[in-house]
Amino acid sequence: MLKRLQKILAEYGIASRRKAEQLIKEGRVTVNGQIAQLGQKADPEKDYIKVDGKLLIKPEPKVYYAFYKPRKVVTTLFDPKGRLTVRDFLRGIKFRVYPVGRLDYDSEGLLILTNDGELANKIMHPAYEIEKTYLVKIDGLIEESSIEKLKKGIKINGKLAIPKSVHLVRHLKANSWIKITLYEGRKRQIRKMLMKIGHPVIRLIRVAIDGVKLGELKPGQWRVLTKEEIESLREKIKNRR
């Protein structure tokens, strides 16, 4: 489809339309080897358009997925030890996406996958206070006094780790389920906190990253984030700057 060059350059993220017009005037844009003229039209699917000698390549659209990472899967796209990775479950996703943050090898639950590096970095940065919520099955029947200890914070490697919230979900015969919400997630933080109060983790599932919920996903499944989920994350990041 023929479009004005300045519009094409703007759509490809090269420059604003006004700046694109200036690039064309300066002779820095070529179409099929010929210096472009202001007002010229081209088809980005068929014509070879270059800016400063570099071929114009259509940027991939930004995509966002929720993925249920199973246990015994590495939160990476490659593992030198040959273990299962997130990549092994991404059949059907045609874009190259990356996990936002990490989940331990023995942990499971929600990961956000995206090619939007800017949003990913902000989700991971503790300054933006993006909540991560976990359901945790622990050894033993936890008492209210121990939950209060967790709420006040547990020292890990000399630094106090304070969750946003901790709630008892239910007691079983010999175990308990609790829900913990964090703003930050240091390596194996929840496991270390619970070990210090005498309740080792049996199972750990991340069920939410702020407004994005694990929902009905099963281990190994993924889904596209809704427009509302993406906008909710962006809005919370914007409000917490």
Contacts in CASP RR format, 6 or more apart in sequence:
PFRMAT RR
TARGET T0000
AUTHOR 0000-0000-0000
METHOD contacts of the structure
MODEL  1
MLKRLQKILAEYGIASRRKAEQLIKEGRVTVNGQIAQLGQKADPEKDYIK
VDGKLLIKPEPKVYYAFYKPRKVVTTLFDPKGRLTVRDFLRGIKFRVYPV
GRLDYDSEGLLILTNDGELANKIMHPAYEIEKTYLVKIDGLIEESSIEKL
KKGIKINGKLAIPKSVHLVRHLKANSWIKITLYEGRKRQIRKMLMKIGHP
VIRLIRVAIDGVKLGELKPGQWRVLTKEEIESLREKIKNRR
1 43 0 8 1.000
1 45 0 8 1.000
2 41 0 8 1.000
2 42 0 8 1.000
2 43 0 8 1.000
3 11 0 8 1.000
3 41 0 8 1.000
3 42 0 8 1.000
3 43 0 8 1.000
3 44 0 8 1.000
4 39 0 8 1.000
4 40 0 8 1.000
4 41 0 8 1.000
5 20 0 8 1.000
5 24 0 8 1.000
5 29 0 8 1.000
5 31 0 8 1.000
5 36 0 8 1.000
5 39 0 8 1.000
5 40 0 8 1.000
5 41 0 8 1.000
5 42 0 8 1.000
5 49 0 8 1.000
6 17 0 8 1.000
6 20 0 8 1.000
6 21 0 8 1.000
6 24 0 8 1.000
6 38 0 8 1.000
6 39 0 8 1.000
7 17 0 8 1.000
7 20 0 8 1.000
8 42 0 8 1.000
8 44 0 8 1.000
8 49 0 8 1.000
8 56 0 8 1.000
9 15 0 8 1.000
9 17 0 8 1.000
9 20 0 8 1.000
9 23 0 8 1.000
9 29 0 8 1.000
9 51 0 8 1.000
9 56 0 8 1.000
10 16 0 8 1.000
10 17 0 8 1.000
10 20 0 8 1.000
12 44 0 8 1.000
12 56 0 8 1.000
12 57 0 8 1.000
12 58 0 8 1.000
12 59 0 8 1.000
13 59 0 8 1.000
14 20 0 8 1.000
14 23 0 8 1.000
14 51 0 8 1.000
14 56 0 8 1.000
15 23 0 8 1.000
20 29 0 8 1.000
21 38 0 8 1.000
23 29 0 8 1.000
23 51 0 8 1.000
24 36 0 8 1.000
24 37 0 8 1.000
24 38 0 8 1.000
24 39 0 8 1.000
24 40 0 8 1.000
25 38 0 8 1.000
27 35 0 8 1.000
27 36 0 8 1.000
28 51 0 8 1.000
28 52 0 8 1.000
29 35 0 8 1.000
29 36 0 8 1.000
29 49 0 8 1.000
29 50 0 8 1.000
29 51 0 8 1.000
30 36 0 8 1.000
30 48 0 8 1.000
30 49 0 8 1.000
30 50 0 8 1.000
30 53 0 8 1.000
31 40 0 8 1.000
31 42 0 8 1.000
31 47 0 8 1.000
31 48 0 8 1.000
31 49 0 8 1.000
32 47 0 8 1.000
32 48 0 8 1.000
33 48 0 8 1.000
33 50 0 8 1.000
36 42 0 8 1.000
36 49 0 8 1.000
42 49 0 8 1.000
44 56 0 8 1.000
44 58 0 8 1.000
48 55 0 8 1.000
49 55 0 8 1.000
49 56 0 8 1.000
50 56 0 8 1.000
60 95 0 8 1.000
60 96 0 8 1.000
60 115 0 8 1.000
61 95 0 8 1.000
62 114 0 8 1.000
62 115 0 8 1.000
62 116 0 8 1.000
62 119 0 8 1.000
63 93 0 8 1.000
63 95 0 8 1.000
63 97 0 8 1.000
63 114 0 8 1.000
63 115 0 8 1.000
63 116 0 8 1.000
63 224 0 8 1.000
64 112 0 8 1.000
64 113 0 8 1.000
64 114 0 8 1.000
64 116 0 8 1.000
64 119 0 8 1.000
64 224 0 8 1.000
64 225 0 8 1.000
64 229 0 8 1.000
64 230 0 8 1.000
65 93 0 8 1.000
65 97 0 8 1.000
65 112 0 8 1.000
65 113 0 8 1.000
65 114 0 8 1.000
65 222 0 8 1.000
65 223 0 8 1.000
65 224 0 8 1.000
65 225 0 8 1.000
66 110 0 8 1.000
66 111 0 8 1.000
66 112 0 8 1.000
66 113 0 8 1.000
66 212 0 8 1.000
66 214 0 8 1.000
66 217 0 8 1.000
66 222 0 8 1.000
66 223 0 8 1.000
66 224 0 8 1.000
66 225 0 8 1.000
66 229 0 8 1.000
67 86 0 8 1.000
67 89 0 8 1.000
67 90 0 8 1.000
67 99 0 8 1.000
67 110 0 8 1.000
67 111 0 8 1.000
67 112 0 8 1.000
67 113 0 8 1.000
67 217 0 8 1.000
67 220 0 8 1.000
67 221 0 8 1.000
67 222 0 8 1.000
68 108 0 8 1.000
68 109 0 8 1.000
68 110 0 8 1.000
68 111 0 8 1.000
68 214 0 8 1.000
68 217 0 8 1.000
68 218 0 8 1.000
68 219 0 8 1.000
68 220 0 8 1.000
68 221 0 8 1.000
68 222 0 8 1.000
69 75 0 8 1.000
69 86 0 8 1.000
69 99 0 8 1.000
69 103 0 8 1.000
69 107 0 8 1.000
69 108 0 8 1.000
69 109 0 8 1.000
69 110 0 8 1.000
69 111 0 8 1.000
69 219 0 8 1.000
69 220 0 8 1.000
70 84 0 8 1.000
70 89 0 8 1.000
70 108 0 8 1.000
70 219 0 8 1.000
70 220 0 8 1.000
71 105 0 8 1.000
71 106 0 8 1.000
71 107 0 8 1.000
71 108 0 8 1.000
71 219 0 8 1.000
72 83 0 8 1.000
72 84 0 8 1.000
72 105 0 8 1.000
72 106 0 8 1.000
73 83 0 8 1.000
73 84 0 8 1.000
73 85 0 8 1.000
73 86 0 8 1.000
73 88 0 8 1.000
73 89 0 8 1.000
73 105 0 8 1.000
74 83 0 8 1.000
74 84 0 8 1.000
74 85 0 8 1.000
74 86 0 8 1.000
74 105 0 8 1.000
75 85 0 8 1.000
75 86 0 8 1.000
75 99 0 8 1.000
75 101 0 8 1.000
75 102 0 8 1.000
75 103 0 8 1.000
75 104 0 8 1.000
75 105 0 8 1.000
75 111 0 8 1.000
76 85 0 8 1.000
76 86 0 8 1.000
76 99 0 8 1.000
77 85 0 8 1.000
77 86 0 8 1.000
77 87 0 8 1.000
77 98 0 8 1.000
77 99 0 8 1.000
78 85 0 8 1.000
78 87 0 8 1.000
79 85 0 8 1.000
83 105 0 8 1.000
86 99 0 8 1.000
86 111 0 8 1.000
86 113 0 8 1.000
89 220 0 8 1.000
89 221 0 8 1.000
89 222 0 8 1.000
90 97 0 8 1.000
90 113 0 8 1.000
90 222 0 8 1.000
93 113 0 8 1.000
93 222 0 8 1.000
95 115 0 8 1.000
96 115 0 8 1.000
97 113 0 8 1.000
97 114 0 8 1.000
97 115 0 8 1.000
98 113 0 8 1.000
98 114 0 8 1.000
98 115 0 8 1.000
98 117 0 8 1.000
98 120 0 8 1.000
99 111 0 8 1.000
99 112 0 8 1.000
99 113 0 8 1.000
100 111 0 8 1.000
100 112 0 8 1.000
100 113 0 8 1.000
100 114 0 8 1.000
100 120 0 8 1.000
100 123 0 8 1.000
100 124 0 8 1.000
100 209 0 8 1.000
101 111 0 8 1.000
101 120 0 8 1.000
101 123 0 8 1.000
101 124 0 8 1.000
102 187 0 8 1.000
103 109 0 8 1.000
103 111 0 8 1.000
103 206 0 8 1.000
104 187 0 8 1.000
104 188 0 8 1.000
104 191 0 8 1.000
104 204 0 8 1.000
106 204 0 8 1.000
107 204 0 8 1.000
107 205 0 8 1.000
107 206 0 8 1.000
108 203 0 8 1.000
108 204 0 8 1.000
108 205 0 8 1.000
108 206 0 8 1.000
108 219 0 8 1.000
109 205 0 8 1.000
109 206 0 8 1.000
109 207 0 8 1.000
109 214 0 8 1.000
109 219 0 8 1.000
110 206 0 8 1.000
110 207 0 8 1.000
110 208 0 8 1.000
110 209 0 8 1.000
110 212 0 8 1.000
110 213 0 8 1.000
110 214 0 8 1.000
110 217 0 8 1.000
111 206 0 8 1.000
112 120 0 8 1.000
112 123 0 8 1.000
112 209 0 8 1.000
112 212 0 8 1.000
112 225 0 8 1.000
113 222 0 8 1.000
114 120 0 8 1.000
119 233 0 8 1.000
119 234 0 8 1.000
119 237 0 8 1.000
122 128 0 8 1.000
122 130 0 8 1.000
122 237 0 8 1.000
123 130 0 8 1.000
123 209 0 8 1.000
123 233 0 8 1.000
123 237 0 8 1.000
124 130 0 8 1.000
126 183 0 8 1.000
126 184 0 8 1.000
126 185 0 8 1.000
127 240 0 8 1.000
128 236 0 8 1.000
128 237 0 8 1.000
128 240 0 8 1.000
128 241 0 8 1.000
129 183 0 8 1.000
129 240 0 8 1.000
130 183 0 8 1.000
130 209 0 8 1.000
130 210 0 8 1.000
130 233 0 8 1.000
130 236 0 8 1.000
130 237 0 8 1.000
131 164 0 8 1.000
131 181 0 8 1.000
131 182 0 8 1.000
131 183 0 8 1.000
131 208 0 8 1.000
131 209 0 8 1.000
131 210 0 8 1.000
132 181 0 8 1.000
132 182 0 8 1.000
132 183 0 8 1.000
132 185 0 8 1.000
132 206 0 8 1.000
132 208 0 8 1.000
132 209 0 8 1.000
132 210 0 8 1.000
133 179 0 8 1.000
133 180 0 8 1.000
133 181 0 8 1.000
133 206 0 8 1.000
133 207 0 8 1.000
133 208 0 8 1.000
133 209 0 8 1.000
134 179 0 8 1.000
134 180 0 8 1.000
134 181 0 8 1.000
134 182 0 8 1.000
134 190 0 8 1.000
134 204 0 8 1.000
134 205 0 8 1.000
134 206 0 8 1.000
134 207 0 8 1.000
135 169 0 8 1.000
135 177 0 8 1.000
135 178 0 8 1.000
135 179 0 8 1.000
135 204 0 8 1.000
135 205 0 8 1.000
135 207 0 8 1.000
136 177 0 8 1.000
136 178 0 8 1.000
136 179 0 8 1.000
136 180 0 8 1.000
136 190 0 8 1.000
136 194 0 8 1.000
136 201 0 8 1.000
136 203 0 8 1.000
136 204 0 8 1.000
136 205 0 8 1.000
137 175 0 8 1.000
137 176 0 8 1.000
137 177 0 8 1.000
137 201 0 8 1.000
137 202 0 8 1.000
137 203 0 8 1.000
137 204 0 8 1.000
138 175 0 8 1.000
138 176 0 8 1.000
138 177 0 8 1.000
138 178 0 8 1.000
138 194 0 8 1.000
138 199 0 8 1.000
138 200 0 8 1.000
138 201 0 8 1.000
138 202 0 8 1.000
139 174 0 8 1.000
139 175 0 8 1.000
139 198 0 8 1.000
139 199 0 8 1.000
139 200 0 8 1.000
139 201 0 8 1.000
139 202 0 8 1.000
140 174 0 8 1.000
140 175 0 8 1.000
140 176 0 8 1.000
140 199 0 8 1.000
141 171 0 8 1.000
141 174 0 8 1.000
141 175 0 8 1.000
141 176 0 8 1.000
142 168 0 8 1.000
142 171 0 8 1.000
142 176 0 8 1.000
142 178 0 8 1.000
142 199 0 8 1.000
144 168 0 8 1.000
146 197 0 8 1.000
146 198 0 8 1.000
146 199 0 8 1.000
147 166 0 8 1.000
147 167 0 8 1.000
147 168 0 8 1.000
147 178 0 8 1.000
149 197 0 8 1.000
150 163 0 8 1.000
150 166 0 8 1.000
150 180 0 8 1.000
150 193 0 8 1.000
150 194 0 8 1.000
150 197 0 8 1.000
151 162 0 8 1.000
151 163 0 8 1.000
151 165 0 8 1.000
151 166 0 8 1.000
152 162 0 8 1.000
153 160 0 8 1.000
153 161 0 8 1.000
153 162 0 8 1.000
153 163 0 8 1.000
153 193 0 8 1.000
154 160 0 8 1.000
154 161 0 8 1.000
154 192 0 8 1.000
154 193 0 8 1.000
154 196 0 8 1.000
154 197 0 8 1.000
155 161 0 8 1.000
155 196 0 8 1.000
156 186 0 8 1.000
156 189 0 8 1.000
156 192 0 8 1.000
156 193 0 8 1.000
156 196 0 8 1.000
161 186 0 8 1.000
161 189 0 8 1.000
161 192 0 8 1.000
161 193 0 8 1.000
163 180 0 8 1.000
163 181 0 8 1.000
163 182 0 8 1.000
163 193 0 8 1.000
164 181 0 8 1.000
164 182 0 8 1.000
164 183 0 8 1.000
165 179 0 8 1.000
165 180 0 8 1.000
165 181 0 8 1.000
166 178 0 8 1.000
166 179 0 8 1.000
166 180 0 8 1.000
166 181 0 8 1.000
167 178 0 8 1.000
167 179 0 8 1.000
168 176 0 8 1.000
168 177 0 8 1.000
168 178 0 8 1.000
169 176 0 8 1.000
169 177 0 8 1.000
169 178 0 8 1.000
169 179 0 8 1.000
170 176 0 8 1.000
170 177 0 8 1.000
175 202 0 8 1.000
176 199 0 8 1.000
180 190 0 8 1.000
182 189 0 8 1.000
182 190 0 8 1.000
190 201 0 8 1.000
190 204 0 8 1.000
191 200 0 8 1.000
191 201 0 8 1.000
191 204 0 8 1.000
194 200 0 8 1.000
194 201 0 8 1.000
195 201 0 8 1.000
205 214 0 8 1.000
206 214 0 8 1.000
207 213 0 8 1.000
207 214 0 8 1.000
207 215 0 8 1.000
208 214 0 8 1.000
210 232 0 8 1.000
210 233 0 8 1.000
210 236 0 8 1.000
211 229 0 8 1.000
211 232 0 8 1.000
211 233 0 8 1.000
212 225 0 8 1.000
212 229 0 8 1.000
212 232 0 8 1.000
212 233 0 8 1.000
217 223 0 8 1.000
END
